[in-house]
Amino acid sequence: MSTTILHPRAGPAAPAAGVGPAHGVGAIVHLVPATIRVWTRRSRQRRALRELAERSDRDHLLDDIGVSPEQALHASAKWFWQP
């Protein structure tokens, strides 16, 4: 829904500030690639975390990032769209 500002001598109605392409299809065009980048990054990070959790020499590596093996496996089991 678009909000318009009317003035008696303004002629045709002008869109209100902040209303425009950024609030419609234009926003979707910008949000879709950004969302895909976030999902891809999340998927790669979780795959790497799972591989790290499954290594035999993992304990000191997981300690470096402050994560237990159980926490690492739990976090890596999430789907890419889950925060």
PDB file of N, CA, C and O in Angstrom:
ATOM      1  N   MET A   1       0.844  -1.162   0.000  1.00  0.00           N
ATOM      2  CA  MET A   1       0.000   0.000   0.000  1.00  0.00           C
ATOM      3  C   MET A   1       0.891   1.227   0.000  1.00  0.00           C
ATOM      4  O   MET A   1       1.860   1.298   0.756  1.00  0.00           O
ATOM      5  N   SER A   2       0.569   2.181  -0.837  1.00  0.00           N
ATOM      6  CA  SER A   2       1.368   3.385  -0.979  1.00  0.00           C
ATOM      7  C   SER A   2       0.665   4.555  -0.307  1.00  0.00           C
ATOM      8  O   SER A   2      -0.538   4.744  -0.483  1.00  0.00           O
ATOM      9  N   THR A   3       1.409   5.334   0.458  1.00  0.00           N
ATOM     10  CA  THR A   3       0.870   6.532   1.089  1.00  0.00           C
ATOM     11  C   THR A   3       1.237   7.724   0.231  1.00  0.00           C
ATOM     12  O   THR A   3       2.385   7.866  -0.190  1.00  0.00           O
ATOM     13  N   THR A   4       0.258   8.583  -0.028  1.00  0.00           N
ATOM     14  CA  THR A   4       0.534   9.760  -0.835  1.00  0.00           C
ATOM     15  C   THR A   4       0.316  11.012  -0.018  1.00  0.00           C
ATOM     16  O   THR A   4      -0.482  11.034   0.919  1.00  0.00           O
ATOM     17  N   ILE A   5       1.041  12.060  -0.389  1.00  0.00           N
ATOM     18  CA  ILE A   5       0.916  13.355   0.261  1.00  0.00           C
ATOM     19  C   ILE A   5       0.222  14.294  -0.722  1.00  0.00           C
ATOM     20  O   ILE A   5       0.679  14.476  -1.850  1.00  0.00           O
ATOM     21  N   LEU A   6      -0.874  14.880  -0.286  1.00  0.00           N
ATOM     22  CA  LEU A   6      -1.626  15.777  -1.152  1.00  0.00           C
ATOM     23  C   LEU A   6      -1.455  17.219  -0.682  1.00  0.00           C
ATOM     24  O   LEU A   6      -1.495  17.510   0.514  1.00  0.00           O
ATOM     25  N   HIS A   7      -1.268  18.087  -1.623  1.00  0.00           N
ATOM     26  CA  HIS A   7      -1.193  19.521  -1.359  1.00  0.00           C
ATOM     27  C   HIS A   7      -2.121  20.181  -2.360  1.00  0.00           C
ATOM     28  O   HIS A   7      -2.160  19.765  -3.518  1.00  0.00           O
ATOM     29  N   PRO A   8      -2.871  21.198  -1.952  1.00  0.00           N
ATOM     30  CA  PRO A   8      -3.848  21.783  -2.875  1.00  0.00           C
ATOM     31  C   PRO A   8      -3.242  22.259  -4.193  1.00  0.00           C
ATOM     32  O   PRO A   8      -3.909  22.176  -5.224  1.00  0.00           O
ATOM     33  N   ARG A   9      -2.023  22.745  -4.199  1.00  0.00           N
ATOM     34  CA  ARG A   9      -1.411  23.242  -5.426  1.00  0.00           C
ATOM     35  C   ARG A   9      -0.304  22.329  -5.946  1.00  0.00           C
ATOM     36  O   ARG A   9       0.481  22.744  -6.798  1.00  0.00           O
ATOM     37  N   ALA A  10      -0.229  21.127  -5.461  1.00  0.00           N
ATOM     38  CA  ALA A  10       0.862  20.241  -5.835  1.00  0.00           C
ATOM     39  C   ALA A  10       0.635  19.531  -7.157  1.00  0.00           C
ATOM     40  O   ALA A  10       1.576  18.976  -7.725  1.00  0.00           O
ATOM     41  N   GLY A  11      -0.573  19.535  -7.652  1.00  0.00           N
ATOM     42  CA  GLY A  11      -0.846  18.804  -8.884  1.00  0.00           C
ATOM     43  C   GLY A  11      -1.032  17.333  -8.561  1.00  0.00           C
ATOM     44  O   GLY A  11      -1.709  17.002  -7.588  1.00  0.00           O
ATOM     45  N   PRO A  12      -0.445  16.433  -9.359  1.00  0.00           N
ATOM     46  CA  PRO A  12      -0.594  15.001  -9.074  1.00  0.00           C
ATOM     47  C   PRO A  12       0.026  14.636  -7.728  1.00  0.00           C
ATOM     48  O   PRO A  12       0.993  15.261  -7.291  1.00  0.00           O
ATOM     49  N   ALA A  13      -0.524  13.645  -7.092  1.00  0.00           N
ATOM     50  CA  ALA A  13      -0.047  13.223  -5.777  1.00  0.00           C
ATOM     51  C   ALA A  13       1.377  12.695  -5.880  1.00  0.00           C
ATOM     52  O   ALA A  13       1.723  11.988  -6.826  1.00  0.00           O
ATOM     53  N   ALA A  14       2.192  13.046  -4.899  1.00  0.00           N
ATOM     54  CA  ALA A  14       3.580  12.580  -4.835  1.00  0.00           C
ATOM     55  C   ALA A  14       3.679  11.496  -3.780  1.00  0.00           C
ATOM     56  O   ALA A  14       3.017  11.594  -2.747  1.00  0.00           O
ATOM     57  N   PRO A  15       4.483  10.465  -4.004  1.00  0.00           N
ATOM     58  CA  PRO A  15       4.617   9.415  -2.984  1.00  0.00           C
ATOM     59  C   PRO A  15       5.292   9.961  -1.731  1.00  0.00           C
ATOM     60  O   PRO A  15       6.129  10.860  -1.806  1.00  0.00           O
ATOM     61  N   ALA A  16       4.924   9.418  -0.599  1.00  0.00           N
ATOM     62  CA  ALA A  16       5.509   9.829   0.669  1.00  0.00           C
ATOM     63  C   ALA A  16       6.963   9.382   0.729  1.00  0.00           C
ATOM     64  O   ALA A  16       7.372   8.457   0.028  1.00  0.00           O
ATOM     65  N   ALA A  17       7.726  10.043   1.565  1.00  0.00           N
ATOM     66  CA  ALA A  17       9.138   9.677   1.736  1.00  0.00           C
ATOM     67  C   ALA A  17       9.234   8.247   2.238  1.00  0.00           C
ATOM     68  O   ALA A  17       8.471   7.835   3.111  1.00  0.00           O
ATOM     69  N   GLY A  18      10.165   7.499   1.690  1.00  0.00           N
ATOM     70  CA  GLY A  18      10.374   6.125   2.129  1.00  0.00           C
ATOM     71  C   GLY A  18       9.501   5.118   1.417  1.00  0.00           C
ATOM     72  O   GLY A  18       9.601   3.920   1.679  1.00  0.00           O
ATOM     73  N   VAL A  19       8.651   5.578   0.525  1.00  0.00           N
ATOM     74  CA  VAL A  19       7.793   4.663  -0.222  1.00  0.00           C
ATOM     75  C   VAL A  19       8.299   4.637  -1.651  1.00  0.00           C
ATOM     76  O   VAL A  19       8.490   5.690  -2.259  1.00  0.00           O
ATOM     77  N   GLY A  20       8.515   3.479  -2.181  1.00  0.00           N
ATOM     78  CA  GLY A  20       9.019   3.372  -3.537  1.00  0.00           C
ATOM     79  C   GLY A  20       9.498   1.960  -3.802  1.00  0.00           C
ATOM     80  O   GLY A  20       9.027   1.009  -3.179  1.00  0.00           O
ATOM     81  N   PRO A  21      10.433   1.823  -4.727  1.00  0.00           N
ATOM     82  CA  PRO A  21      10.893   0.483  -5.100  1.00  0.00           C
ATOM     83  C   PRO A  21      11.474  -0.309  -3.946  1.00  0.00           C
ATOM     84  O   PRO A  21      11.404  -1.538  -3.954  1.00  0.00           O
ATOM     85  N   ALA A  22      12.042   0.354  -2.956  1.00  0.00           N
ATOM     86  CA  ALA A  22      12.644  -0.368  -1.838  1.00  0.00           C
ATOM     87  C   ALA A  22      11.594  -1.084  -0.996  1.00  0.00           C
ATOM     88  O   ALA A  22      11.932  -1.929  -0.167  1.00  0.00           O
ATOM     89  N   HIS A  23      10.326  -0.752  -1.205  1.00  0.00           N
ATOM     90  CA  HIS A  23       9.270  -1.376  -0.418  1.00  0.00           C
ATOM     91  C   HIS A  23       8.408  -2.318  -1.254  1.00  0.00           C
ATOM     92  O   HIS A  23       7.350  -2.748  -0.793  1.00  0.00           O
ATOM     93  N   GLY A  24       8.824  -2.638  -2.439  1.00  0.00           N
ATOM     94  CA  GLY A  24       8.025  -3.514  -3.286  1.00  0.00           C
ATOM     95  C   GLY A  24       8.887  -4.556  -3.959  1.00  0.00           C
ATOM     96  O   GLY A  24       9.689  -5.238  -3.322  1.00  0.00           O
ATOM     97  N   VAL A  25       8.705  -4.661  -5.251  1.00  0.00           N
ATOM     98  CA  VAL A  25       9.440  -5.660  -6.029  1.00  0.00           C
ATOM     99  C   VAL A  25      10.935  -5.392  -5.966  1.00  0.00           C
ATOM    100  O   VAL A  25      11.732  -6.331  -5.950  1.00  0.00           O
ATOM    101  N   GLY A  26      11.324  -4.131  -5.932  1.00  0.00           N
ATOM    102  CA  GLY A  26      12.746  -3.794  -5.853  1.00  0.00           C
ATOM    103  C   GLY A  26      13.403  -4.375  -4.614  1.00  0.00           C
ATOM    104  O   GLY A  26      14.560  -4.791  -4.657  1.00  0.00           O
ATOM    105  N   ALA A  27      12.670  -4.404  -3.515  1.00  0.00           N
ATOM    106  CA  ALA A  27      13.220  -4.976  -2.285  1.00  0.00           C
ATOM    107  C   ALA A  27      13.459  -6.465  -2.446  1.00  0.00           C
ATOM    108  O   ALA A  27      14.461  -6.996  -1.966  1.00  0.00           O
ATOM    109  N   ILE A  28      12.545  -7.133  -3.116  1.00  0.00           N
ATOM    110  CA  ILE A  28      12.694  -8.575  -3.324  1.00  0.00           C
ATOM    111  C   ILE A  28      13.910  -8.856  -4.195  1.00  0.00           C
ATOM    112  O   ILE A  28      14.654  -9.805  -3.948  1.00  0.00           O
ATOM    113  N   VAL A  29      14.106  -8.029  -5.211  1.00  0.00           N
ATOM    114  CA  VAL A  29      15.247  -8.214  -6.110  1.00  0.00           C
ATOM    115  C   VAL A  29      16.559  -8.126  -5.349  1.00  0.00           C
ATOM    116  O   VAL A  29      17.517  -8.819  -5.688  1.00  0.00           O
ATOM    117  N   HIS A  30      16.615  -7.281  -4.322  1.00  0.00           N
ATOM    118  CA  HIS A  30      17.833  -7.127  -3.532  1.00  0.00           C
ATOM    119  C   HIS A  30      17.924  -8.149  -2.398  1.00  0.00           C
ATOM    120  O   HIS A  30      19.022  -8.568  -2.030  1.00  0.00           O
ATOM    121  N   LEU A  31      16.799  -8.546  -1.853  1.00  0.00           N
ATOM    122  CA  LEU A  31      16.809  -9.463  -0.712  1.00  0.00           C
ATOM    123  C   LEU A  31      17.089 -10.910  -1.100  1.00  0.00           C
ATOM    124  O   LEU A  31      17.730 -11.633  -0.337  1.00  0.00           O
ATOM    125  N   VAL A  32      16.634 -11.339  -2.242  1.00  0.00           N
ATOM    126  CA  VAL A  32      16.815 -12.743  -2.638  1.00  0.00           C
ATOM    127  C   VAL A  32      18.299 -13.108  -2.756  1.00  0.00           C
ATOM    128  O   VAL A  32      18.721 -14.096  -2.156  1.00  0.00           O
ATOM    129  N   PRO A  33      19.108 -12.347  -3.510  1.00  0.00           N
ATOM    130  CA  PRO A  33      20.531 -12.713  -3.581  1.00  0.00           C
ATOM    131  C   PRO A  33      21.233 -12.632  -2.224  1.00  0.00           C
ATOM    132  O   PRO A  33      22.100 -13.455  -1.927  1.00  0.00           O
ATOM    133  N   ALA A  34      20.868 -11.655  -1.404  1.00  0.00           N
ATOM    134  CA  ALA A  34      21.482 -11.533  -0.076  1.00  0.00           C
ATOM    135  C   ALA A  34      21.117 -12.730   0.792  1.00  0.00           C
ATOM    136  O   ALA A  34      21.961 -13.255   1.518  1.00  0.00           O
ATOM    137  N   THR A  35      19.875 -13.157   0.718  1.00  0.00           N
ATOM    138  CA  THR A  35      19.435 -14.320   1.496  1.00  0.00           C
ATOM    139  C   THR A  35      20.153 -15.580   1.040  1.00  0.00           C
ATOM    140  O   THR A  35      20.556 -16.398   1.866  1.00  0.00           O
ATOM    141  N   ILE A  36      20.315 -15.740  -0.261  1.00  0.00           N
ATOM    142  CA  ILE A  36      21.019 -16.918  -0.784  1.00  0.00           C
ATOM    143  C   ILE A  36      22.476 -16.909  -0.328  1.00  0.00           C
ATOM    144  O   ILE A  36      23.027 -17.962  -0.008  1.00  0.00           O
ATOM    145  N   ARG A  37      23.105 -15.733  -0.296  1.00  0.00           N
ATOM    146  CA  ARG A  37      24.494 -15.652   0.188  1.00  0.00           C
ATOM    147  C   ARG A  37      24.586 -16.056   1.659  1.00  0.00           C
ATOM    148  O   ARG A  37      25.510 -16.771   2.047  1.00  0.00           O
ATOM    149  N   VAL A  38      23.644 -15.608   2.474  1.00  0.00           N
ATOM    150  CA  VAL A  38      23.640 -15.974   3.899  1.00  0.00           C
ATOM    151  C   VAL A  38      23.449 -17.473   4.049  1.00  0.00           C
ATOM    152  O   VAL A  38      24.149 -18.110   4.835  1.00  0.00           O
ATOM    153  N   TRP A  39      22.513 -18.042   3.307  1.00  0.00           N
ATOM    154  CA  TRP A  39      22.252 -19.479   3.392  1.00  0.00           C
ATOM    155  C   TRP A  39      23.460 -20.285   2.944  1.00  0.00           C
ATOM    156  O   TRP A  39      23.791 -21.299   3.559  1.00  0.00           O
ATOM    157  N   THR A  40      24.123 -19.847   1.879  1.00  0.00           N
ATOM    158  CA  THR A  40      25.309 -20.553   1.388  1.00  0.00           C
ATOM    159  C   THR A  40      26.427 -20.501   2.418  1.00  0.00           C
ATOM    160  O   THR A  40      27.067 -21.517   2.689  1.00  0.00           O
ATOM    161  N   ARG A  41      26.667 -19.332   2.994  1.00  0.00           N
ATOM    162  CA  ARG A  41      27.706 -19.180   4.010  1.00  0.00           C
ATOM    163  C   ARG A  41      27.393 -20.052   5.221  1.00  0.00           C
ATOM    164  O   ARG A  41      28.278 -20.719   5.757  1.00  0.00           O
ATOM    165  N   ARG A  42      26.135 -20.048   5.650  1.00  0.00           N
ATOM    166  CA  ARG A  42      25.724 -20.857   6.794  1.00  0.00           C
ATOM    167  C   ARG A  42      25.926 -22.342   6.518  1.00  0.00           C
ATOM    168  O   ARG A  42      26.397 -23.075   7.388  1.00  0.00           O
ATOM    169  N   SER A  43      25.578 -22.785   5.331  1.00  0.00           N
ATOM    170  CA  SER A  43      25.733 -24.197   4.966  1.00  0.00           C
ATOM    171  C   SER A  43      27.206 -24.604   4.991  1.00  0.00           C
ATOM    172  O   SER A  43      27.546 -25.664   5.516  1.00  0.00           O
ATOM    173  N   ARG A  44      28.072 -23.776   4.432  1.00  0.00           N
ATOM    174  CA  ARG A  44      29.511 -24.080   4.432  1.00  0.00           C
ATOM    175  C   ARG A  44      30.076 -24.114   5.850  1.00  0.00           C
ATOM    176  O   ARG A  44      30.873 -24.990   6.186  1.00  0.00           O
ATOM    177  N   GLN A  45      29.663 -23.162   6.674  1.00  0.00           N
ATOM    178  CA  GLN A  45      30.163 -23.120   8.050  1.00  0.00           C
ATOM    179  C   GLN A  45      29.709 -24.347   8.827  1.00  0.00           C
ATOM    180  O   GLN A  45      30.481 -24.913   9.601  1.00  0.00           O
ATOM    181  N   ARG A  46      28.479 -24.755   8.628  1.00  0.00           N
ATOM    182  CA  ARG A  46      27.977 -25.924   9.353  1.00  0.00           C
ATOM    183  C   ARG A  46      28.629 -27.210   8.874  1.00  0.00           C
ATOM    184  O   ARG A  46      28.881 -28.115   9.668  1.00  0.00           O
ATOM    185  N   ARG A  47      28.901 -27.292   7.583  1.00  0.00           N
ATOM    186  CA  ARG A  47      29.610 -28.463   7.052  1.00  0.00           C
ATOM    187  C   ARG A  47      31.005 -28.542   7.651  1.00  0.00           C
ATOM    188  O   ARG A  47      31.453 -29.618   8.049  1.00  0.00           O
ATOM    189  N   ALA A  48      31.697 -27.401   7.716  1.00  0.00           N
ATOM    190  CA  ALA A  48      33.046 -27.367   8.286  1.00  0.00           C
ATOM    191  C   ALA A  48      33.004 -27.714   9.777  1.00  0.00           C
ATOM    192  O   ALA A  48      33.886 -28.415  10.274  1.00  0.00           O
ATOM    193  N   LEU A  49      32.004 -27.236  10.477  1.00  0.00           N
ATOM    194  CA  LEU A  49      31.870 -27.534  11.907  1.00  0.00           C
ATOM    195  C   LEU A  49      31.613 -29.024  12.118  1.00  0.00           C
ATOM    196  O   LEU A  49      32.169 -29.631  13.033  1.00  0.00           O
ATOM    197  N   ARG A  50      30.770 -29.608  11.269  1.00  0.00           N
ATOM    198  CA  ARG A  50      30.507 -31.051  11.384  1.00  0.00           C
ATOM    199  C   ARG A  50      31.775 -31.858  11.126  1.00  0.00           C
ATOM    200  O   ARG A  50      32.070 -32.809  11.849  1.00  0.00           O
ATOM    201  N   GLU A  51      32.526 -31.474  10.089  1.00  0.00           N
ATOM    202  CA  GLU A  51      33.777 -32.171   9.806  1.00  0.00           C
ATOM    203  C   GLU A  51      34.755 -32.028  10.956  1.00  0.00           C
ATOM    204  O   GLU A  51      35.464 -32.976  11.292  1.00  0.00           O
ATOM    205  N   LEU A  52      34.798 -30.864  11.555  1.00  0.00           N
ATOM    206  CA  LEU A  52      35.677 -30.644  12.702  1.00  0.00           C
ATOM    207  C   LEU A  52      35.234 -31.491  13.889  1.00  0.00           C
ATOM    208  O   LEU A  52      36.072 -32.053  14.594  1.00  0.00           O
ATOM    209  N   ALA A  53      33.935 -31.587  14.117  1.00  0.00           N
ATOM    210  CA  ALA A  53      33.414 -32.362  15.242  1.00  0.00           C
ATOM    211  C   ALA A  53      33.648 -33.856  15.063  1.00  0.00           C
ATOM    212  O   ALA A  53      33.740 -34.589  16.047  1.00  0.00           O
ATOM    213  N   GLU A  54      33.746 -34.314  13.817  1.00  0.00           N
ATOM    214  CA  GLU A  54      33.933 -35.730  13.549  1.00  0.00           C
ATOM    215  C   GLU A  54      35.390 -36.161  13.511  1.00  0.00           C
ATOM    216  O   GLU A  54      35.674 -37.356  13.424  1.00  0.00           O
ATOM    217  N   ARG A  55      36.316 -35.220  13.574  1.00  0.00           N
ATOM    218  CA  ARG A  55      37.742 -35.558  13.548  1.00  0.00           C
ATOM    219  C   ARG A  55      38.165 -36.182  14.868  1.00  0.00           C
ATOM    220  O   ARG A  55      37.599 -35.877  15.919  1.00  0.00           O
ATOM    221  N   SER A  56      39.156 -37.050  14.809  1.00  0.00           N
ATOM    222  CA  SER A  56      39.630 -37.714  16.023  1.00  0.00           C
ATOM    223  C   SER A  56      40.458 -36.769  16.893  1.00  0.00           C
ATOM    224  O   SER A  56      40.502 -36.937  18.112  1.00  0.00           O
ATOM    225  N   ASP A  57      41.108 -35.790  16.294  1.00  0.00           N
ATOM    226  CA  ASP A  57      41.937 -34.853  17.060  1.00  0.00           C
ATOM    227  C   ASP A  57      41.216 -33.524  17.282  1.00  0.00           C
ATOM    228  O   ASP A  57      41.836 -32.460  17.286  1.00  0.00           O
ATOM    229  N   ARG A  58      39.910 -33.601  17.463  1.00  0.00           N
ATOM    230  CA  ARG A  58      39.063 -32.420  17.487  1.00  0.00           C
ATOM    231  C   ARG A  58      39.075 -31.629  18.792  1.00  0.00           C
ATOM    232  O   ARG A  58      38.838 -30.421  18.787  1.00  0.00           O
ATOM    233  N   ASP A  59      39.348 -32.299  19.903  1.00  0.00           N
ATOM    234  CA  ASP A  59      39.111 -31.669  21.204  1.00  0.00           C
ATOM    235  C   ASP A  59      39.827 -30.337  21.361  1.00  0.00           C
ATOM    236  O   ASP A  59      39.218 -29.361  21.799  1.00  0.00           O
ATOM    237  N   HIS A  60      41.102 -30.277  21.014  1.00  0.00           N
ATOM    238  CA  HIS A  60      41.806 -29.011  21.192  1.00  0.00           C
ATOM    239  C   HIS A  60      41.321 -27.966  20.174  1.00  0.00           C
ATOM    240  O   HIS A  60      41.344 -26.769  20.460  1.00  0.00           O
ATOM    241  N   LEU A  61      40.888 -28.410  18.999  1.00  0.00           N
ATOM    242  CA  LEU A  61      40.385 -27.470  17.995  1.00  0.00           C
ATOM    243  C   LEU A  61      39.043 -26.882  18.416  1.00  0.00           C
ATOM    244  O   LEU A  61      38.810 -25.683  18.261  1.00  0.00           O
ATOM    245  N   LEU A  62      38.164 -27.726  18.948  1.00  0.00           N
ATOM    246  CA  LEU A  62      36.875 -27.234  19.417  1.00  0.00           C
ATOM    247  C   LEU A  62      37.042 -26.361  20.660  1.00  0.00           C
ATOM    248  O   LEU A  62      36.310 -25.388  20.841  1.00  0.00           O
ATOM    249  N   ASP A  63      38.002 -26.708  21.512  1.00  0.00           N
ATOM    250  CA  ASP A  63      38.276 -25.871  22.685  1.00  0.00           C
ATOM    251  C   ASP A  63      38.703 -24.466  22.271  1.00  0.00           C
ATOM    252  O   ASP A  63      38.368 -23.486  22.936  1.00  0.00           O
ATOM    253  N   ASP A  64      39.443 -24.377  21.169  1.00  0.00           N
ATOM    254  CA  ASP A  64      39.884 -23.067  20.685  1.00  0.00           C
ATOM    255  C   ASP A  64      38.719 -22.148  20.343  1.00  0.00           C
ATOM    256  O   ASP A  64      38.815 -20.932  20.509  1.00  0.00           O
ATOM    257  N   ILE A  65      37.621 -22.724  19.867  1.00  0.00           N
ATOM    258  CA  ILE A  65      36.469 -21.891  19.527  1.00  0.00           C
ATOM    259  C   ILE A  65      35.394 -21.931  20.616  1.00  0.00           C
ATOM    260  O   ILE A  65      34.334 -21.324  20.465  1.00  0.00           O
ATOM    261  N   GLY A  66      35.666 -22.639  21.705  1.00  0.00           N
ATOM    262  CA  GLY A  66      34.767 -22.652  22.851  1.00  0.00           C
ATOM    263  C   GLY A  66      33.489 -23.442  22.643  1.00  0.00           C
ATOM    264  O   GLY A  66      32.421 -23.047  23.111  1.00  0.00           O
ATOM    265  N   VAL A  67      33.602 -24.574  21.931  1.00  0.00           N
ATOM    266  CA  VAL A  67      32.430 -25.390  21.624  1.00  0.00           C
ATOM    267  C   VAL A  67      32.724 -26.830  22.001  1.00  0.00           C
ATOM    268  O   VAL A  67      33.812 -27.340  21.733  1.00  0.00           O
ATOM    269  N   SER A  68      31.747 -27.487  22.626  1.00  0.00           N
ATOM    270  CA  SER A  68      31.908 -28.909  22.938  1.00  0.00           C
ATOM    271  C   SER A  68      31.553 -29.730  21.697  1.00  0.00           C
ATOM    272  O   SER A  68      30.876 -29.228  20.800  1.00  0.00           O
ATOM    273  N   PRO A  69      32.000 -30.976  21.636  1.00  0.00           N
ATOM    274  CA  PRO A  69      31.642 -31.815  20.479  1.00  0.00           C
ATOM    275  C   PRO A  69      30.124 -31.963  20.306  1.00  0.00           C
ATOM    276  O   PRO A  69      29.626 -31.988  19.181  1.00  0.00           O
ATOM    277  N   GLU A  70      29.402 -32.058  21.411  1.00  0.00           N
ATOM    278  CA  GLU A  70      27.943 -32.177  21.338  1.00  0.00           C
ATOM    279  C   GLU A  70      27.315 -30.908  20.772  1.00  0.00           C
ATOM    280  O   GLU A  70      26.402 -30.973  19.949  1.00  0.00           O
ATOM    281  N   GLN A  71      27.809 -29.753  21.220  1.00  0.00           N
ATOM    282  CA  GLN A  71      27.292 -28.479  20.703  1.00  0.00           C
ATOM    283  C   GLN A  71      27.594 -28.348  19.213  1.00  0.00           C
ATOM    284  O   GLN A  71      26.758 -27.866  18.449  1.00  0.00           O
ATOM    285  N   ALA A  72      28.775 -28.771  18.803  1.00  0.00           N
ATOM    286  CA  ALA A  72      29.157 -28.679  17.397  1.00  0.00           C
ATOM    287  C   ALA A  72      28.265 -29.558  16.533  1.00  0.00           C
ATOM    288  O   ALA A  72      27.820 -29.138  15.465  1.00  0.00           O
ATOM    289  N   LEU A  73      28.007 -30.769  16.989  1.00  0.00           N
ATOM    290  CA  LEU A  73      27.140 -31.666  16.220  1.00  0.00           C
ATOM    291  C   LEU A  73      25.704 -31.154  16.180  1.00  0.00           C
ATOM    292  O   LEU A  73      25.031 -31.255  15.154  1.00  0.00           O
ATOM    293  N   HIS A  74      25.243 -30.608  17.293  1.00  0.00           N
ATOM    294  CA  HIS A  74      23.884 -30.058  17.338  1.00  0.00           C
ATOM    295  C   HIS A  74      23.753 -28.867  16.383  1.00  0.00           C
ATOM    296  O   HIS A  74      22.784 -28.783  15.628  1.00  0.00           O
ATOM    297  N   ALA A  75      24.721 -27.950  16.414  1.00  0.00           N
ATOM    298  CA  ALA A  75      24.680 -26.767  15.545  1.00  0.00           C
ATOM    299  C   ALA A  75      24.813 -27.156  14.076  1.00  0.00           C
ATOM    300  O   ALA A  75      24.170 -26.556  13.215  1.00  0.00           O
ATOM    301  N   SER A  76      25.634 -28.146  13.788  1.00  0.00           N
ATOM    302  CA  SER A  76      25.847 -28.536  12.387  1.00  0.00           C
ATOM    303  C   SER A  76      24.661 -29.314  11.823  1.00  0.00           C
ATOM    304  O   SER A  76      24.551 -29.471  10.607  1.00  0.00           O
ATOM    305  N   ALA A  77      23.775 -29.801  12.684  1.00  0.00           N
ATOM    306  CA  ALA A  77      22.607 -30.548  12.224  1.00  0.00           C
ATOM    307  C   ALA A  77      21.459 -29.635  11.789  1.00  0.00           C
ATOM    308  O   ALA A  77      20.480 -30.113  11.215  1.00  0.00           O
ATOM    309  N   LYS A  78      21.564 -28.345  12.050  1.00  0.00           N
ATOM    310  CA  LYS A  78      20.504 -27.414  11.664  1.00  0.00           C
ATOM    311  C   LYS A  78      20.464 -27.264  10.143  1.00  0.00           C
ATOM    312  O   LYS A  78      21.486 -27.392   9.469  1.00  0.00           O
ATOM    313  N   TRP A  79      19.274 -26.992   9.613  1.00  0.00           N
ATOM    314  CA  TRP A  79      19.121 -26.695   8.197  1.00  0.00           C
ATOM    315  C   TRP A  79      19.683 -25.327   7.906  1.00  0.00           C
ATOM    316  O   TRP A  79      19.782 -24.495   8.807  1.00  0.00           O
ATOM    317  N   PHE A  80      20.057 -25.073   6.654  1.00  0.00           N
ATOM    318  CA  PHE A  80      20.718 -23.831   6.270  1.00  0.00           C
ATOM    319  C   PHE A  80      19.855 -22.599   6.503  1.00  0.00           C
ATOM    320  O   PHE A  80      20.398 -21.509   6.685  1.00  0.00           O
ATOM    321  N   TRP A  81      18.536 -22.730   6.504  1.00  0.00           N
ATOM    322  CA  TRP A  81      17.679 -21.558   6.688  1.00  0.00           C
ATOM    323  C   TRP A  81      17.421 -21.252   8.162  1.00  0.00           C
ATOM    324  O   TRP A  81      16.863 -20.204   8.487  1.00  0.00           O
ATOM    325  N   GLN A  82      17.821 -22.155   9.054  1.00  0.00           N
ATOM    326  CA  GLN A  82      17.626 -21.924  10.483  1.00  0.00           C
ATOM    327  C   GLN A  82      18.769 -21.082  11.027  1.00  0.00           C
ATOM    328  O   GLN A  82      19.937 -21.388  10.789  1.00  0.00           O
ATOM    329  N   PRO A  83      18.435 -20.021  11.757  1.00  0.00           N
ATOM    330  CA  PRO A  83      19.512 -19.192  12.338  1.00  0.00           C
ATOM    331  C   PRO A  83      20.255 -19.909  13.434  1.00  0.00           C
ATOM    332  O   PRO A  83      21.183 -19.350  14.019  1.00  0.00           O
TER     333      PRO A  83
END
